[in-house]
Amino acid sequence: MSYELNVAHLYGNLMNTYGDVGNILALNYYAKQMDVHLNVDIVSLEEDFHAADYDLAFFGGGQDFEQTIVSQDIQTKKAELTKFIESGGPLLAICGGFQLLGHYYIGADGEKLPGIGALDHYTLAQDHKRFIGDIVIKNQETGETYHGFENHQGRTFLGAGERPLGNVVSGKGNNGEDGTEGAIYKNVYCSYFHGPILTRNGEIAKHLLVAALKRKFPEDDFSQQEALPIPATF
């Protein structure tokens, strides 16, 4: 049996500084193996996001200039994005997208950019410093190990209800202090991984797609999709 999922690529024409659109390509790659067709819409500035219209969402990263613009516009989408998240909607947020789902982000120039507070984290700035390099983390619940490349000036601290995507094996992670990287809240997966994350860590793509399928088609059996083998790509 084949399925269709509707995907919202949030600010896909702006928040793609680090080639994070590759995550959409990776989602398509794994979806085809599951006999799933993805309909991808870019939802950008001055465009409405309706939670009921989408089964999965992706929010990539950008530089401070783009984030300043997006931090203002995303306030108009706050209620519907929060509804999507709280109802179990699967969402992948990378770097700037990760930051703007939280309460606020302090930019390199000291400006405080508001997020939407859908997740309970916040992000501070570093003084003339960035976390750059290869990173490896391990998820304590699944035992899965994820590989990526981090390049971020922000230091993110998780809040209530959030758990890390993984604990840092090597690299800096969210803030270089507490050994966490990324965040998971309900079916939301956040990370600073570029690379893009899904091309090197197909298990996360599988988690997102299976969550979307189970949410949209609760009566169907997706054990075959859950059993899809993911070969190592690192």
N, CA, C and O of each residue as an XYZ file, in Angstrom:
936
protein
N       0.839     -1.189      0.000
C       0.000      0.000      0.000
C       0.878      1.245      0.000
O       1.861      1.303      0.739
N       0.543      2.232     -0.810
C       1.326      3.470     -0.862
C       0.625      4.563     -0.056
O      -0.586      4.517      0.160
N       1.403      5.537      0.379
C       0.890      6.612      1.222
C       1.399      7.954      0.703
O       2.371      8.023     -0.050
N       0.711      9.022      1.129
C       1.152     10.376      0.841
C       1.238     11.162      2.138
O       0.385     11.031      3.016
N       2.278     11.978      2.248
C       2.445     12.875      3.388
C       2.689     14.286      2.871
O       3.405     14.483      1.889
N       2.093     15.258      3.535
C       2.300     16.659      3.196
C       3.338     17.261      4.128
O       3.218     17.186      5.351
N       4.363     17.864      3.524
C       5.509     18.377      4.281
C       5.603     19.891      4.121
O       5.533     20.407      3.006
N       5.760     20.599      5.234
C       5.985     22.040      5.212
C       7.476     22.302      5.386
O       8.068     21.907      6.390
N       8.081     22.971      4.404
C       9.474     23.396      4.509
C       9.448     24.862      4.928
O       9.280     25.751      4.093
N       9.613     25.103      6.208
C       9.476     26.445      6.764
C      10.632     27.339      6.334
O      11.798     27.033      6.586
N      10.297     28.437      5.690
C      11.275     29.427      5.235
C      12.387     28.786      4.404
O      13.562     29.128      4.538
N      11.990     27.858      3.552
C      12.970     27.123      2.754
C      13.745     27.992      1.788
O      14.818     27.594      1.333
N      13.232     29.171      1.461
C      13.950     30.085      0.572
C      14.884     31.023      1.328
O      15.630     31.782      0.710
N      14.850     30.978      2.665
C      15.689     31.857      3.480
C      16.628     31.084      4.400
O      17.826     31.361      4.463
N      16.068     30.122      5.103
C      16.840     29.390      6.109
C      17.455     28.138      5.482
O      17.029     27.014      5.743
N      18.467     28.370      4.649
C      19.124     27.260      3.957
C      20.594     27.585      3.719
O      21.186     27.155      2.729
N      21.172     28.352      4.641
C      22.543     28.826      4.472
C      23.542     27.678      4.377
O      24.514     27.757      3.625
N      23.308     26.629      5.127
C      24.280     25.542      5.210
C      23.855     24.308      4.423
O      24.254     23.191      4.754
N      23.047     24.506      3.381
C      22.642     23.378      2.551
C      21.691     22.421      3.226
O      21.646     21.240      2.882
N      20.911     22.930      4.207
C      20.025     22.045      4.945
C      18.874     21.516      4.113
O      18.154     20.618      4.551
N      18.686     22.068      2.900
C      17.658     21.516      2.013
C      17.956     20.058      1.690
O      17.066     19.322      1.264
N      19.195     19.639      1.889
C      19.551     18.232      1.712
C      18.744     17.311      2.602
O      18.597     16.126      2.303
N      18.219     17.849      3.699
C      17.374     17.029      4.561
C      16.057     16.675      3.883
O      15.516     15.592      4.106
N      15.540     17.576      3.060
C      14.333     17.277      2.291
C      14.627     16.172      1.274
O      13.817     15.266      1.076
N      15.793     16.258      0.637
C      16.189     15.225     -0.319
C      16.335     13.873      0.375
O      15.941     12.841     -0.169
N      16.903     13.889      1.580
C      17.071     12.637      2.322
C      15.721     12.066      2.749
O      15.509     10.855      2.688
N      14.817     12.932      3.179
C      13.476     12.458      3.543
C      12.800     11.800      2.349
O      12.162     10.756      2.484
N      12.943     12.416      1.181
C      12.367     11.837     -0.036
C      12.974     10.478     -0.343
O      12.275      9.545     -0.738
N      14.284     10.380     -0.155
C      14.999      9.129     -0.441
C      14.454      7.986      0.427
O      14.160      6.901     -0.074
N      14.324      8.244      1.720
C      13.851      7.182      2.607
C      12.348      6.962      2.457
O      11.866      5.841      2.616
N      11.605      8.027      2.151
C      10.163      7.874      1.947
C       9.868      6.937      0.780
O       8.963      6.106      0.858
N      10.631      7.073     -0.302
C      10.423      6.202     -1.458
C      10.637      4.742     -1.095
O       9.943      3.865     -1.609
N      11.592      4.475     -0.214
C      11.827      3.098      0.205
C      10.678      2.556      1.040
O      10.496      1.344      1.155
N       9.902      3.471      1.624
C       8.738      3.079      2.417
C       7.454      3.113      1.600
O       6.366      2.902      2.137
N       7.582      3.382      0.282
C       6.425      3.532     -0.596
C       5.545      4.701     -0.150
O       4.319      4.601     -0.103
N       6.209      5.803      0.172
C       5.534      7.021      0.620
C       5.905      8.163     -0.331
O       7.079      8.357     -0.648
N       4.903      8.912     -0.779
C       5.139     10.088     -1.616
C       5.026     11.339     -0.756
O       4.060     11.494     -0.008
N       6.009     12.234     -0.857
C       6.005     13.483     -0.096
C       5.602     14.652     -0.990
O       6.166     14.850     -2.066
N       4.630     15.412     -0.534
C       4.259     16.671     -1.179
C       4.854     17.795     -0.348
O       4.417     18.035      0.778
N       5.849     18.485     -0.894
C       6.596     19.486     -0.120
C       6.186     20.897     -0.535
O       6.244     21.246     -1.714
N       5.774     21.704      0.441
C       5.452     23.110      0.227
C       6.428     23.975      1.011
O       6.721     23.681      2.170
N       6.932     25.035      0.394
C       7.683     26.044      1.135
C       6.679     27.020      1.745
O       5.845     27.590      1.041
N       6.769     27.205      3.054
C       5.927     28.168      3.766
C       6.858     29.264      4.263
O       7.658     29.038      5.170
N       6.755     30.452      3.671
C       7.745     31.494      3.927
C       7.101     32.758      4.495
O       6.051     32.697      5.134
N       7.740     33.898      4.254
C       7.315     35.175      4.823
C       5.906     35.541      4.377
O       5.544     35.387      3.211
N       5.127     36.024      5.328
C       3.763     36.498      5.075
C       2.858     35.412      4.497
O       1.863     35.710      3.836
N       3.205     34.167      4.749
C       2.364     33.039      4.343
C       1.890     32.307      5.591
O       2.641     32.156      6.555
N       0.659     31.861      5.567
C       0.087     31.173      6.720
C       0.568     29.726      6.800
O       0.763     29.058      5.784
N       0.749     29.271      8.017
C       0.980     27.851      8.286
C      -0.244     27.333      9.014
O      -0.597     27.828     10.085
N      -0.887     26.338      8.433
C      -2.060     25.723      9.057
C      -1.686     24.318      9.501
O      -1.342     23.469      8.680
N      -1.755     24.083     10.793
C      -1.322     22.804     11.357
C      -2.035     21.615     10.720
O      -1.430     20.564     10.509
N      -3.301     21.779     10.418
C      -4.087     20.666      9.886
C      -3.696     20.283      8.462
O      -4.058     19.204      7.991
N      -2.962     21.154      7.773
C      -2.611     20.897      6.380
C      -1.372     20.016      6.210
O      -1.104     19.530      5.111
N      -0.615     19.807      7.295
C       0.684     19.151      7.145
C       0.857     17.970      8.097
O       0.323     17.934      9.206
N       1.625     17.016      7.605
C       1.913     15.805      8.371
C       3.324     15.805      8.937
O       3.633     15.036      9.847
N       4.176     16.663      8.404
C       5.586     16.711      8.800
C       6.109     18.095      8.437
O       5.635     18.704      7.478
N       7.080     18.596      9.193
C       7.634     19.919      8.901
C       9.151     19.906      9.072
O       9.707     19.135      9.854
N       9.798     20.789      8.312
C      11.247     20.960      8.414
C      11.574     22.450      8.498
O      11.027     23.263      7.753
N      12.480     22.793      9.425
C      12.856     24.183      9.681
C      14.384     24.240      9.739
O      14.989     23.822     10.727
N      14.997     24.756      8.682
C      16.453     24.763      8.582
C      17.118     25.957      9.244
O      16.465     26.736      9.938
N      18.422     26.098      9.025
C      19.204     27.140      9.673
C      19.552     28.290      8.748
O      19.478     28.163      7.526
N      19.931     29.404      9.336
C      20.342     30.575      8.571
C      21.283     31.438      9.391
O      21.518     31.162     10.567
N      21.810     32.462      8.788
C      22.674     33.388      9.502
C      21.833     34.423     10.237
O      20.610     34.453     10.099
N      22.501     35.279     11.025
C      21.767     36.220     11.868
C      20.846     37.140     11.078
O      19.765     37.483     11.557
N      21.254     37.548      9.873
C      20.415     38.444      9.078
C      19.078     37.787      8.758
O      18.018     38.382      8.953
N      19.143     36.547      8.263
C      17.915     35.826      7.942
C      17.094     35.538      9.204
O      15.866     35.625      9.187
N      17.782     35.197     10.296
C      17.063     34.890     11.522
C      16.330     36.097     12.073
O      15.255     35.957     12.656
N      16.901     37.291     11.895
C      16.234     38.508     12.347
C      14.907     38.688     11.628
O      13.901     39.038     12.244
N      14.909     38.449     10.324
C      13.685     38.568      9.528
C      12.679     37.490      9.932
O      11.501     37.774     10.151
N      13.155     36.267     10.025
C      12.273     35.143     10.328
C      11.715     35.234     11.748
O      10.565     34.864     11.981
N      12.520     35.724     12.703
C      12.055     35.806     14.089
C      10.848     36.721     14.222
O      10.020     36.534     15.113
N      10.743     37.712     13.337
C       9.582     38.603     13.348
C       8.380     37.931     12.688
O       7.274     37.944     13.227
N       8.611     37.348     11.520
C       7.499     36.747     10.780
C       6.926     35.525     11.477
O       5.718     35.295     11.426
N       7.766     34.745     12.120
C       7.297     33.476     12.694
C       6.321     33.688     13.840
O       5.598     32.767     14.217
N       6.294     34.908     14.402
C       5.318     35.179     15.460
C       3.888     35.035     14.943
O       2.979     34.707     15.706
N       3.689     35.280     13.650
C       2.356     35.138     13.057
C       1.974     33.671     12.881
O       0.804     33.351     12.671
N       2.946     32.796     12.965
C       2.715     31.354     12.804
C       2.785     30.627     14.146
O       2.624     29.408     14.209
N       3.026     31.378     15.209
C       3.276     30.783     16.530
C       2.155     29.849     16.975
O       2.420     28.717     17.379
N       0.916     30.306     16.905
C      -0.195     29.511     17.423
C      -0.347     28.195     16.658
O      -0.536     27.142     17.267
N      -0.266     28.252     15.336
C      -0.459     27.042     14.541
C       0.737     26.093     14.640
O       0.559     24.875     14.649
N       1.946     26.639     14.715
C       3.115     25.778     14.895
C       3.074     25.088     16.253
O       3.395     23.906     16.366
N       2.682     25.824     17.270
C       2.566     25.230     18.603
C       1.493     24.151     18.617
O       1.675     23.100     19.232
N       0.375     24.404     17.943
C      -0.686     23.400     17.835
C      -0.164     22.142     17.145
O      -0.435     21.026     17.591
N       0.586     22.324     16.057
C       1.156     21.193     15.323
C       2.068     20.377     16.224
O       1.986     19.149     16.251
N       2.940     21.062     16.963
C       3.890     20.377     17.844
C       3.171     19.648     18.977
O       3.459     18.484     19.253
N       2.237     20.334     19.628
C       1.556     19.746     20.784
C       0.652     18.584     20.395
O       0.356     17.726     21.227
N       0.210     18.545     19.141
C      -0.634     17.437     18.679
C       0.193     16.270     18.144
O      -0.348     15.327     17.566
N       1.518     16.346     18.343
C       2.372     15.231     17.932
C       2.916     15.318     16.535
O       3.434     14.333     16.008
N       2.810     16.491     15.914
C       3.335     16.649     14.566
C       4.838     16.500     14.517
O       5.539     17.157     15.286
N       5.362     15.654     13.634
C       6.812     15.478     13.539
C       7.455     16.697     12.871
O       6.974     17.183     11.847
N       8.518     17.169     13.451
C       9.208     18.358     12.948
C      10.702     18.201     13.181
O      11.127     17.800     14.265
N      11.492     18.515     12.175
C      12.950     18.538     12.298
C      13.399     19.989     12.215
O      13.102     20.679     11.241
N      14.115     20.453     13.235
C      14.593     21.833     13.279
C      16.109     21.840     13.450
O      16.643     21.220     14.369
N      16.791     22.547     12.556
C      18.246     22.576     12.549
C      18.754     23.991     12.831
O      18.282     24.959     12.234
N      19.710     24.101     13.736
C      20.455     25.329     14.020
C      19.511     26.510     14.289
O      18.888     26.558     15.350
N      19.393     27.462     13.353
C      18.524     28.606     13.567
C      17.075     28.216     13.786
O      16.377     28.843     14.582
N      16.615     27.183     13.087
C      15.259     26.688     13.304
C      15.091     26.162     14.722
O      14.076     26.424     15.367
N      16.071     25.432     15.202
C      16.123     24.936     16.580
C      16.008     26.113     17.549
O      15.197     26.079     18.475
N      16.812     27.147     17.340
C      16.837     28.291     18.238
C      15.502     29.018     18.280
O      15.045     29.413     19.353
N      14.867     29.200     17.115
C      13.646     29.993     17.055
C      12.405     29.249     17.540
O      11.354     29.862     17.726
N      12.511     27.942     17.746
C      11.413     27.221     18.395
C      11.410     27.466     19.899
O      10.413     27.214     20.574
N      12.532     27.961     20.419
C      12.654     28.248     21.844
C      12.203     29.664     22.175
O      11.522     30.315     21.382
N      12.592     30.129     23.356
C      12.124     31.421     23.841
C      12.821     32.597     23.158
O      12.168     33.561     22.760
N      14.140     32.518     23.024
C      14.871     33.610     22.383
C      16.276     33.169     22.008
O      16.785     32.143     22.460
N      16.879     33.996     21.156
C      18.250     33.774     20.689
C      18.994     35.097     20.762
O      18.523     36.105     20.236
N      20.151     35.101     21.408
C      20.998     36.290     21.467
C      21.992     36.210     20.308
O      22.808     35.290     20.254
N      21.927     37.161     19.389
C      22.807     37.147     18.228
C      24.218     37.582     18.566
O      24.506     37.992     19.690
N      25.102     37.487     17.569
C      26.512     37.842     17.773
C      26.672     39.308     18.142
O      27.639     39.675     18.810
N      25.723     40.164     17.711
C      25.793     41.594     18.022
C      25.094     41.940     19.327
O      24.993     43.113     19.687
N      24.610     40.928     20.037
C      23.948     41.145     21.318
C      22.451     41.366     21.227
O      21.789     41.502     22.256
N      21.891     41.405     20.001
C      20.456     41.611     19.849
C      19.695     40.362     20.283
O      20.081     39.242     19.951
N      18.618     40.565     21.021
C      17.792     39.459     21.493
C      16.647     39.242     20.514
O      15.756     40.083     20.388
N      16.680     38.107     19.821
C      15.667     37.783     18.841
C      14.634     36.850     19.477
O      15.007     35.804     20.009
N      13.359     37.200     19.436
C      12.344     36.337     20.051
C      12.081     35.085     19.234
O      12.019     35.132     18.006
N      11.928     33.973     19.923
C      11.440     32.757     19.302
C       9.949     32.652     19.567
O       9.307     33.640     19.925
N       9.395     31.459     19.392
C       7.961     31.300     19.627
C       7.664     30.577     20.937
O       6.499     30.441     21.312
N       8.692     30.113     21.637
C       8.483     29.486     22.930
C       7.682     28.203     22.884
O       7.093     27.800     23.887
N       7.654     27.559     21.731
C       6.953     26.277     21.635
C       7.716     25.195     22.393
O       7.121     24.250     22.910
N       9.028     25.341     22.453
C       9.888     24.487     23.256
C      10.562     25.370     24.307
O      10.727     26.573     24.107
N      10.948     24.762     25.425
C      11.361     25.541     26.590
C      12.873     25.755     26.685
O      13.436     25.685     27.778
N      13.538     26.017     25.550
C      14.963     26.308     25.612
C      15.229     27.760     25.240
O      14.353     28.457     24.729
N      16.444     28.196     25.503
C      16.873     29.542     25.131
C      18.316     29.472     24.669
O      19.024     28.514     24.979
N      18.755     30.481     23.930
C      20.094     30.459     23.334
C      20.834     31.760     23.612
O      20.334     32.849     23.328
N      22.023     31.631     24.167
C      22.897     32.760     24.458
C      24.013     32.841     23.425
O      24.224     31.905     22.653
N      24.720     33.955     23.415
C      25.825     34.149     22.473
C      27.161     33.809     23.118
O      27.288     33.783     24.342
N      28.155     33.549     22.273
C      29.540     33.429     22.719
C      30.290     34.698     22.324
O      29.917     35.377     21.367
N      31.328     35.005     23.052
C      32.145     36.173     22.742
C      33.235     35.800     21.745
O      34.220     35.152     22.099
N      33.044     36.221     20.484
C      34.055     36.043     19.438
C      34.518     34.594     19.327
O      35.711     34.320     19.199
N      33.569     33.679     19.377
C      33.912     32.263     19.349
C      32.762     31.484     18.727
O      31.601     31.872     18.852
N      33.096     30.368     18.046
C      32.098     29.465     17.491
C      32.486     28.030     17.810
O      33.659     27.720     18.018
N      31.495     27.170     17.846
C      31.743     25.739     17.927
C      31.762     25.203     16.504
O      30.730     25.197     15.832
N      32.904     24.759     16.041
C      33.051     24.290     14.662
C      33.813     22.973     14.652
O      34.872     22.860     15.269
N      33.278     21.981     13.955
C      34.004     20.726     13.802
C      33.091     19.511     13.788
O      31.877     19.625     13.954
N      33.692     18.358     13.590
C      32.948     17.098     13.605
C      32.427     16.816     15.009
O      33.047     17.187     16.006
N      31.299     16.166     15.065
C      30.684     15.848     16.357
C      30.023     14.479     16.290
O      29.457     14.094     15.267
N      30.105     13.755     17.396
C      29.462     12.449     17.536
C      28.666     12.460     18.833
O      29.163     12.893     19.872
N      27.421     11.979     18.765
C      26.586     11.899     19.960
C      25.924     10.532     20.024
O      25.853      9.815     19.026
N      25.441     10.183     21.205
C      24.725      8.913     21.375
C      23.404      9.162     22.074
O      23.354      9.806     23.121
N      22.323      8.641     21.480
C      21.010      8.749     22.085
C      20.847      7.659     23.132
O      20.994      6.475     22.828
N      20.545      8.050     24.358
C      20.504      7.097     25.456
C      19.270      6.203     25.422
O      19.280      5.125     26.016
N      18.218      6.622     24.748
C      16.997      5.813     24.702
C      17.068      4.721     23.638
O      16.661      3.584     23.876
N      17.584      5.072     22.471
C      17.638      4.106     21.370
C      18.986      3.403     21.257
O      19.088      2.335     20.653
N      20.019      4.007     21.842
C      21.369      3.478     21.692
C      22.001      3.847     20.363
O      23.120      3.426     20.068
N      21.283      4.642     19.544
C      21.804      5.038     18.237
C      22.879      6.107     18.382
O      22.800      6.995     19.232
N      23.886      5.988     17.521
C      24.968      6.976     17.485
C      24.817      7.821     16.230
O      24.628      7.293     15.134
N      24.902      9.135     16.396
C      24.725     10.062     15.287
C      26.011     10.846     15.033
O      26.707     11.249     15.965
N      26.306     11.050     13.757
C      27.522     11.751     13.340
C      27.131     13.017     12.579
O      26.171     13.011     11.808
N      27.871     14.092     12.797
C      27.557     15.321     12.080
C      28.680     16.330     12.127
O      29.798     16.033     12.545
N      28.351     17.543     11.683
C      29.296     18.665     11.692
C      28.572     19.855     12.298
O      27.490     20.229     11.846
N      29.172     20.450     13.321
C      28.556     21.601     13.980
C      29.297     22.883     13.613
O      30.517     22.894     13.449
N      28.528     23.959     13.489
C      29.088     25.279     13.190
C      28.093     26.310     13.717
O      27.208     26.758     12.989
N      28.246     26.682     14.986
C      27.276     27.607     15.581
C      27.924     28.484     16.648
O      28.829     28.073     17.374
N      27.419     29.700     16.706
C      27.888     30.682     17.676
C      27.033     30.655     18.937
O      27.490     31.039     20.014
N      25.795     30.200     18.799
C      24.887     30.171     19.933
C      25.174     29.043     20.911
O      25.754     28.017     20.556
N      24.753     29.259     22.151
C      24.838     28.241     23.212
C      23.417     28.024     23.731
O      22.834     28.898     24.373
N      22.879     26.850     23.443
C      21.486     26.554     23.776
C      21.393     25.711     25.044
O      22.158     24.767     25.245
N      20.429     26.082     25.896
C      20.202     25.380     27.155
C      18.761     24.872     27.170
O      17.813     25.642     27.016
N      18.617     23.562     27.360
C      17.305     22.927     27.303
C      16.483     23.230     28.544
O      17.014     23.547     29.608
N      15.143     23.121     28.371
C      14.236     23.409     29.470
C      13.306     22.254     29.772
O      13.578     21.106     29.420
N      12.214     22.572     30.423
C      11.259     21.564     30.882
C      10.675     20.780     29.716
O      10.311     21.346     28.685
N      10.595     19.469     29.901
C       9.983     18.603     28.906
C      10.886     18.208     27.764
O      10.529     17.349     26.958
N      12.054     18.822     27.679
C      12.988     18.502     26.593
C      14.041     17.516     27.089
O      14.476     17.559     28.239
N      14.430     16.636     26.186
C      15.556     15.762     26.453
C      16.502     15.883     25.263
O      16.063     16.201     24.158
N      17.784     15.637     25.472
C      18.719     15.826     24.356
C      18.538     14.789     23.254
O      18.136     13.654     23.513
N      18.837     15.193     22.026
C      18.896     14.233     20.926
C      19.965     13.197     21.229
O      19.824     12.022     20.891
N      21.029     13.646     21.868
C      22.087     12.725     22.272
C      23.055     13.369     23.243
O      23.093     14.590     23.395
N      23.825     12.535     23.887
C      24.910     13.007     24.737
C      26.197     13.040     23.926
O      26.462     12.130     23.141
N      26.986     14.072     24.111
C      28.178     14.286     23.300
C      29.249     13.237     23.607
O      29.651     13.048     24.755
N      29.697     12.564     22.545
C      30.836     11.656     22.639
C      32.107     12.412     22.293
O      33.125     12.282     22.973
N      32.040     13.203     21.231
C      33.135     14.098     20.859
C      32.540     15.327     20.192
O      31.576     15.216     19.435
N      33.105     16.501     20.465
C      32.567     17.742     19.957
C      32.085     18.616     21.097
O      32.405     18.364     22.258
N      31.309     19.653     20.764
C      30.879     20.623     21.775
C      29.408     20.496     22.145
O      29.064     20.578     23.324
N      28.527     20.295     21.157
C      27.112     20.153     21.456
C      26.385     21.465     21.633
O      26.781     22.489     21.076
N      25.313     21.429     22.414
C      24.445     22.596     22.553
C      25.146     23.827     23.100
O      24.907     24.944     22.640
N      26.013     23.618     24.086
C      26.598     24.774     24.774
C      28.031     24.584     25.241
O      28.622     25.501     25.811
N      28.597     23.411     25.009
C      29.971     23.152     25.414
C      30.144     22.915     26.901
O      31.272     22.820     27.386
N      29.026     22.817     27.641
C      29.108     22.697     29.097
C      28.447     21.438     29.645
O      29.047     20.716     30.441
N      27.204     21.170     29.218
C      26.447     20.114     29.891
C      26.434     18.776     29.148
O      25.774     17.833     29.584
N      27.159     18.689     28.031
C      27.274     17.412     27.322
C      26.069     17.008     26.518
O      25.964     15.856     26.097
N      25.142     17.946     26.290
C      23.959     17.622     25.500
C      24.110     18.145     24.072
O      24.863     19.085     23.818
N      23.381     17.518     23.146
C      23.293     18.036     21.780
C      21.868     17.864     21.307
O      21.270     16.798     21.445
N      21.327     18.959     20.734
C      19.993     18.901     20.187
C      18.928     18.759     21.254
O      19.187     18.905     22.449
N      17.718     18.470     20.788
C      16.593     18.312     21.706
C      15.532     17.434     21.058
O      15.388     17.399     19.836
N      14.796     16.729     21.907
C      13.611     15.998     21.484
C      12.470     16.420     22.391
O      12.606     16.432     23.614
N      11.335     16.768     21.779
C      10.123     17.081     22.523
C       8.956     16.523     21.723
O       8.722     16.935     20.586
N       8.226     15.588     22.315
C       7.173     14.881     21.584
C       7.778     14.306     20.298
O       8.684     13.476     20.376
N       7.297     14.728     19.104
C       7.873     14.240     17.845
C       8.728     15.293     17.152
O       8.929     15.240     15.938
N       9.230     16.247     17.929
C      10.125     17.280     17.403
C      11.572     16.870     17.667
O      11.942     16.524     18.789
N      12.383     16.915     16.606
C      13.804     16.615     16.712
C      14.586     17.876     16.332
O      14.412     18.420     15.241
N      15.435     18.326     17.233
C      16.242     19.528     16.997
C      17.717     19.184     17.082
O      18.109     18.279     17.818
N      18.542     19.914     16.319
C      19.975     19.657     16.335
C      20.739     20.817     15.715
O      20.189     21.617     14.958
N      22.026     20.888     16.058
C      22.949     21.807     15.392
C      23.709     21.110     14.264
O      24.572     21.721     13.632
N      23.403     19.853     14.008
C      24.130     19.091     12.987
C      23.854     19.624     11.583
O      22.703     19.767     11.171
N      24.909     19.907     10.876
C      24.820     20.117      9.439
C      25.407     18.869      8.781
O      25.812     17.928      9.464
N      25.445     18.871      7.496
C      26.025     17.670      6.859
C      25.365     17.210      5.579
O      26.092     16.760      4.693
N      24.000     17.281      5.389
C      22.946     17.553      6.384
C      22.725     16.346      7.312
O      23.180     15.241      7.019
N      22.039     16.566      8.402
C      21.918     15.541      9.435
C      21.308     14.240      8.908
O      21.770     13.160      9.275
N      20.293     14.319      8.068
C      19.596     13.091      7.647
C      20.372     12.287      6.625
O      20.128     11.089      6.483
N      21.302     12.905      5.905
C      22.091     12.135      4.942
C      23.096     11.237      5.644
O      23.531     10.230      5.086
N      23.461     11.596      6.859
C      24.418     10.797      7.621
C      23.754      9.982      8.721
O      24.372      9.094      9.307
N      22.499     10.290      8.996
C      21.812      9.640     10.112
C      20.381      9.289      9.701
O      19.414      9.909     10.143
N      20.280      8.274      8.841
C      18.992      7.892      8.282
C      17.987      7.404      9.312
O      16.783      7.436      9.060
N      18.461      6.951     10.470
C      17.538      6.489     11.506
C      16.617      7.622     11.953
O      15.451      7.387     12.271
N      17.139      8.856     11.977
C      16.298      9.986     12.372
C      15.225     10.230     11.319
O      14.076     10.514     11.655
N      15.595     10.122     10.054
C      14.610     10.256      8.973
C      13.514      9.204      9.139
O      12.331      9.501      8.975
N      13.912      7.987      9.460
C      12.926      6.919      9.648
C      12.002      7.234     10.822
O      10.791      7.036     10.722
N      12.553      7.721     11.930
C      11.721      8.076     13.083
C      10.685      9.132     12.696
O       9.518      9.020     13.071
N      11.104     10.151     11.951
C      10.197     11.225     11.553
C       9.088     10.716     10.641
O       7.914     11.029     10.839
N       9.473      9.926      9.638
C       8.496      9.429      8.677
C       7.502      8.459      9.312
O       6.303      8.535      9.046
N       7.992      7.559     10.139
C       7.097      6.600     10.796
C       6.143      7.326     11.744
O       4.964      6.982     11.825
N       6.653      8.330     12.461
C       5.781      9.099     13.355
C       4.680      9.796     12.564
O       3.528      9.837     12.995
N       5.042     10.346     11.398
C       4.046     11.022     10.559
C       3.003     10.043     10.032
O       1.812     10.354     10.013
N       3.445      8.863      9.605
C       2.526      7.848      9.094
C       1.565      7.363     10.179
O       0.367      7.228      9.932
N       2.083      7.103     11.369
C       1.240      6.606     12.457
C       0.227      7.659     12.888
O      -0.899      7.333     13.265
N       0.629      8.907     12.829
C      -0.263      9.994     13.226
C      -1.384     10.193     12.207
O      -2.526     10.458     12.583
N      -1.064     10.067     10.922
C      -2.060     10.297      9.871
C      -2.924      9.065      9.615
O      -4.102      9.185      9.275
N      -2.336      7.885      9.779
C      -3.058      6.637      9.496
C      -2.984      5.728     10.733
O      -2.315      4.695     10.705
N      -3.668      6.112     11.808
C      -3.514      5.392     13.091
C      -3.981      3.938     13.073
O      -3.609      3.162     13.953
N      -4.781      3.565     12.096
C      -5.297      2.191     12.065
C      -4.390      1.238     11.288
O      -4.596      0.025     11.318
N      -3.394      1.778     10.598
C      -2.555      0.942      9.738
C      -1.328      0.403     10.480
O      -0.895      0.956     11.491
N      -0.800     -0.664      9.958
C       0.382     -1.317     10.531
C       1.625     -0.852      9.773
O       1.731     -1.050      8.563
N       2.558     -0.237     10.489
C       3.775      0.261      9.854
C       5.027     -0.470     10.357
O       6.121      0.095     10.388
N       4.847     -1.721     10.745
C       5.988     -2.502     11.221
C       7.019     -2.706     10.118
O       8.217     -2.774     10.394
N       6.566     -2.805      8.873
C       7.507     -2.970      7.766
C       8.355     -1.713      7.585
O       9.561     -1.802      7.352
N       7.734     -0.560      7.690
C       8.485      0.694      7.573
C       9.446      0.859      8.754
O      10.569      1.336      8.588
N       8.998      0.465      9.932
C       9.861      0.568     11.114
C      11.070     -0.351     11.005
O      12.126     -0.079     11.577
N      10.906     -1.436     10.269
C      11.993     -2.419     10.127
C      12.939     -2.084      8.976
O      13.894     -2.822      8.732
N      12.687     -0.976      8.261
C      13.552     -0.613      7.135
C      15.008     -0.519      7.578
O      15.320      0.266      8.474
N      15.904     -1.291      6.980
C      17.316     -1.231      7.361
C      17.944      0.075      6.887
O      17.711      0.510      5.759
N      18.734      0.692      7.748
C      19.407      1.944      7.434
C      20.929      1.685      7.405
O      21.538      1.529      8.464
N      21.536      1.638      6.241
C      22.978      1.396      6.190
C      23.758      2.593      6.712
O      23.303      3.732      6.611
N      24.915      2.335      7.261
C      25.762      3.415      7.771
C      26.254      4.279      6.600
O      26.613      3.758      5.544
N      26.265      5.582      6.797
C      26.727      6.506      5.762
C      27.794      7.438      6.309
O      27.927      8.575      5.857
N      28.554      6.957      7.282
C      29.636      7.770      7.860
C      30.869      6.908      8.034
O      31.898      7.391      8.505
